[in-house]
Amino acid sequence: MKHLPTISRAKEEIDFLQKYVHLAETYETTTLHQQIIKAYAYTGSIQKVTDQINEERAAEKLLPIDTAFVSHTIQSRPQDPLHRLLRTNYMNKTKHTRRKPAKVELYR
């Protein structure tokens, strides 16, 4: 069973989510980087963003992009509030894969 938050905490969460949805829906996409940010806000998946952007680029007969470019774009320095939110979430989500490996010398 899911743990229920207090009413005040639930209201804060609702306000935050409403602001996030408003940011994503009103986000203007004039550049490729902005298209990537908006697509990532809607999908939450780098692979899905890459596939979606490549479909659009193929229709316009442009070169495809790869997942490394999408990942780098999301990890780049944020230029707007939506990018800042997504970057923070992405960095927290991928924290376990970015940790340094244990030193081999300690186990010998």
Steps between C-alpha positions, in 0.01 A plus 500: 500500500624846413598729786268802513661840557360768726246736346745792494767286331245374247399861416867595451547202269190592298621860462844382387355258246260762362790742449703224332215415261449868420873542428504199267182595315602863442864422412601652165713283273700705252827305518595133495607521866160635598326225301705242691414657837127511425495145362686375809246675724222306328668160468762477774708272277812587305439221248142612435617861458767389253249296299243781497748771398654275232156436348443875477849557359458221242181667375700822454792303347745600775771286658392283795618556855619236746419428863835642615405839354161492675663401830762772466230758424305407812816503715618835362472820699130594526388816323139504619282372789370188321850392404614559859225273637564227244876511546469471877264206467720332238815541708326349805356218289840408352709559811561129559648452152730800527669394825868422488584132513668362812877490493630158405805533723292483816377151418829334415 
